Structures are given as C-alpha cells and as structure tokens.
Amino acid sequence: MIEIDPTVDFACKMLLGDSAHSRLTIHFLNAVLRPESPIVEVDYLNPIVLQEYDSDKLSILDILAQDERGRRFDIEVQRTNQGWLPQRLTYYAATQLVDQIGEGDSYNELRPSIGICILNAKLFPDEVAYHQAFRLRSQGGLELTDCLEIHTLELPKYGKASNNVKVIDSLDQWMDFFRNAVGSTRDDLMKRLSSPIFDEAIGVLEMISKTPEQRRHEARLKWELEENTRLEATRAEGRAEGKAEARAEGRAEGKVDQIQMLQGLLDEQTVRLEVLQRMTLSALDELIASLEAKLRNRLS
C-alpha cells in the first residue's frame, strides 16, 4: 500500500523536481502542454537541497525548470484553495518572464513562461473541466503573445477509473496518479495507468517511505496542518470581527435615523448628519435621551 501522498509539496518536488527522474518531469509537461514538438530535455533552475527542508519548513517547494528551447516552467502543488491564488500564479509566471531580461538584452530573446498548478481543491467550481489553460488573447480569441501561460489542474474534478479499466490519456494518468496513489497498491495503479513511466513514479514514492525523506514528508504534513489551522483561525477571527463591526454599524445607523426623526418632530437640526456619523454609540444614546426629553417637555 502506498502511504506517501504525492500532493504534499515535498513529495511532488521529489517526483517532478529531481534530475535523477527528469523523465517524469518531461512526461508530465508534455501531458499538460501537448506541444507540437514534444519536450525532450529539462534543466532544473532550483534543484533539490534536502538540508534546507530539515531546518526550514517554509522553503519554497515550487519546481522551476527550463526546456531545450529556453521555455521556463513553474510547477507547484496546492492542497487548499488559498486566497488570491490566481493573482499569485500570475505573479510567479510573470516573474519567470521578467527574470530572463537583463541590461542590454532584447525583448526578442524572451521565451515563454508557463505556470502549472496542481490543485487539490476547486478553483473554478462552475467549470466542469479539470484543466484550464490561460494565455494573453483578445475577447475574440486573437492571441497577443505566447510569452505568458498558466495552467490549473483541479484534482477533485477528476473521477477515478475502475481498477480494471486502463487510463489512456496521458494527462488523465497524471490526474489519477496524484489523486489516487496514496492508499492504492502498486499493482492497482499499474493496471490502471498504461504508461510505464508510472512504475518510476511509484518507485519515487516507495523510496520516500523507506528513507529519511519519510520524516520530511511527515514534517511537511504536520506543518501544513498547523499552517492551515492557523489560517482558518485567522479567517474565523476576521469573520467574527467583521460581523461585530457590521452589527455596531447597524446599531449606529439606527440611532442616527432615530435622531433625525426626533429632530424633524422638533423642527430643528441640532446636529448635522456628517457629525452624527462620527459620534460613538454612547454619545448617540445621550443625544437621543436629550431630544426625547425636549419632545416630552414640548408636548406636556
């Protein structure tokens, strides 16, 4: 039984960011991009340095690579739909584009920068397709340039094939692998995934489970759980504060309306609206009591 989850960013980097297993990266990129001329070679721009992950749980585990044509790739995995993800993906891809140009260089030297996010959540819940590809195009479909490209792969939208049914499409194979590897046996996976490349991918997960990388994988899971818990607590606190502020604003608006009504009955405007809106709740209460007393005296 496979116990290592490939959607944990550390495991994903071991799969797709290790020069010893560049065949996996090449197969994955060709499956996602389906280029007219297949990618045949990749160089890693941020190779794995295992020592970093022992001391720094926040190390960036994106996979930065470059193919034989100079195209740059930023591959990452996200297990939750974090805030501002589309903006962050765009920023990272744009950074990879900008970094290619130095002083004295020419714009015609730019090569495409392509971001790929494997997401274990739904980013576009109203869209059925699990794979979305974004380029710079006009509303009518006219392409401005191929220099910037972003792909999202939403794992929850992929349905698991039956164990006795082979998955033929190369990208479906990767989706099946990322979504269903943990908890499956090697035999079950290899019966479904027709490409022999996944024998190597399964081997990487098995290697992690038998070496010190297992502890790094577990540490990453623990850090991720703690970080997600902290973020959720922060969001919950923000929602609670927002509700409290909304209730306070509602009470203040009600009191301002009451004051304006009393001022109308008294046929006087003792305090202007813009001043009322800046007053505290206690000050508004005092003014209401004063106006009510004045109205009672006038009616007596």
N, C-alpha and C positions, 0 to 999 in steps of 0.2 A: 504494500500500500504506500502510495506517495504521500508524504507528510509535509513537504515544502510547498508553500503557496507561491506560484510564480508572479502573482500580482503584488507581492511585497517588493518594494523598490530595490532592496538589496539583491533579492533573488533574480529580479528582472535584469539588473545590471550584470550579474554573473552570466546570465543567458545571452544577452544581446550586446554586452559591452566588453567582452573578453576576446582579445586577439587569438587566443587558442581555439575559440569557437566562432571564428568570423563567418563560417558557412551559415550559421544560424542567423546572423545579422543580415547577410546578403539575401537569404531566402525570405526573411521577414520583410525587408524593404521591397523586394520585387513583388511580394504578395500584396502589399499595401498600395504601391505606386503603379504597378503594372506598366513599366516604361516600355517604349517601343524597342529600345535596345536594353536588354537586361543588365543590371549592375553585376559586375564580376569581381570587384575588389573594394575593400573599405579600409580606411585608416582611422584609428581612434584618437580623437583630439583630447580626451580626458580619460586616459587608461585607469584601470582599477588600481587603487593603492589601499590594500586591506588594512594597513596600520591606521589609516585615518578613521575607519569605521569603529575601531575599538574605543577611541578617545572622544570622538565627536559624532554623536547620534544625529546631528543636524547636517552632516556632509551632504552635498548635492549629489544625488544619485541619477541624474539625467545621463543619457548616453549621447555623447557628441561624436559624430563620425563624418567622414568625407569619402566620396567615391572617386573612381579613376577620372571622372570628368570635372572634379572640383566641387560638385554639389555637396552642400552641407546638410546634415541631419541632426535633429534634436529629438531623441526618443525618450519619453517618460511614461511612468505609470502612476495613476492616481486612484486610490481606493474609495475616495469620497468626492462629491461634487463641491469643492471648496469655492468660496466666494471669489468672484472676478476671474474665474478660470479662463474664459475666452480672451480677456484682456491680457492675462499673464502669458498665455500661449502665443499671442500675437507679439508681445514684447520680446519673448525669448527668440522667436523666429527672426524678428527684425534685428535683434542684437547680433545674431549669427550673420546677418546680411551686412550690417554696418562694419563688423569686425574685419571684413575682407578688404576694405579700402583703407589705405594709408596715404600719407602725404606724397603727392606726385603720382599716385595711381590714377587709372582711368575707369570711368563707370562701365566701359565695355568689358572690363575684367570681372565684373560681378557674376557669380554663379548662383543658381537657385538655393534658397534657404528653406528647408522643409521641416516643419514641426509635426510630430506624431504623438498623440496622447492616447494611451490605453487606459480607459476609464471604467472602473468597476461601479458605475453609477450612471444614471440617465441625465445627460446634459440637455438634450432636446426631447422632452417627453412626448411631444406631439408628433414627432417624426418616427416612422416605423423602421427605417433602415438604420442598421448599427454603424455604418461607415458614412461619414460626411467628409467631403473634400472642399476646401475653400481656396480660391485664387482671386486675384485682382481683375475683376471683369465689370463691364458696364451692365446696367439693368437688362439690356437686350442680349447679353452674352458675349459681347466683344471683349477679348482679353487685352488688357493693358500690357502685362508682362508676366512671365512665369517665375520671376525672382522671389516671390513670397508665396508659400503654400502651407496650409495647415490641415492636418487630418485628425479626426476624432474617431475612436473605436469604442463604442459603448457596449461593454460585455453583457449587461443584463438583457439586452435586446436579442442576443443570440440564443437560440434554442438548442439544447443538447440533442445530438443524434443518438439513435438507438445503438446499443453496443454491437449489434450485428449489421449495422449499416455503415459503409465506408464514407468518409467525408472527402469529397473530390476537390473542391475549390481550395486553392492554397490559403486564401485569407480566412475562409471558414475553418480550416485546420488550425490556424493560429488562435482564432477566437475560441474554438473548442478546447484547445490546449490550455489557454490562460484561464478559462472559466472552470474547466472540469478536471484539471490534472490532479489537484490535491484531493485525496480520498479515493482516487482511482488506482487500479493496478497497472503495471507496465503492459501486461497482455491486453487489458481492456482498451487502453489508449492506442496501442499499435494496431489493434483490429479496426478501430475507427479511423485513425489517421493514416492515410495510404502512403504518405511520403516517408522515406527512410530517414529524413532529416530529424524527425522527432525521436528517433532512437537516441540520437546525440543529445537532444534537448532533455529527454528524460534522464539521461546519464548525468547531466549537469545537476539536476535536482537531487538525484541519488547521491552524488558526490557531496553536495552541501550537507545532506543529512548525516554523513559519515565522518565529517571533518570539523575543525573549529568553526567553519562557516555556519554550522548549525546554530552555534551560540550567537553569532552576529545576526542571523535571521531571527532568532527568538528575541534578541535585544531590540531589533528594529520593530518587531511586532509590539513589544511592550512599550517602546517609546511612542509608537503610532497610537496605541490605545490611550496612553496618558495624554498625548497631544490633542487627540480628538475629544477626549473628555474635558480637557481644559477649554478648548474652543467652544464646545457645546455649552459649558457653564458660563462662559463669557457672553455667548449669544443669548442664553436664557436670562442672564442678568440685564443685558441690554433691552430685551423684550419687556422685562418687568419694569425697568426704569421708564421705558417708553410708554407703557400703559399707565404708570403712575403720573407721568408728565401729562399724558392725554387727559386723564381724569381731572388733574389740577387745572389744566387749561379749560376743560369743560365747565368746571365749577366757577372759574373766574369769568368766563363768558356769560354764564347765567346770572352772576351777581352784577356784571356791567349792564346787562339788559334790564335787570330789576331797578338799578339806579336810574337808568334813562327813563324808565316808565314812571318812577316816583317824581323825577324832575319834570316830566311832562305834566303830571297831575298838579304839581305845584306851580306850573307855568314859569319855570325858571331853570336855568342851566348853570348850576353852581360849579360843576367840574366838567371840563371838555373830555370828549371820547378818548383822544390820544393820551391824556393824563390818566384816565381810568384804566386803560390797558396796561399801564406801567405800575399800577398800585398792587401791593400784596393782598392776599386774601383777607388778612385781619383788618387792613385799612379799609378794604371794600365793605367788610361787615360793619365797621364803625360808621362809615358814611351812610349805609343803609339804615342803621338804627337812628341816626340823626335825622334823615329825611322822613322816616316813618313817624318820629316824634313830632316833627314840624307839621306833617299832614294831619296827625291826630289833633294837634292844637288848633289848626285852621278849621277843622270840622266840628270842634266842640263849641 
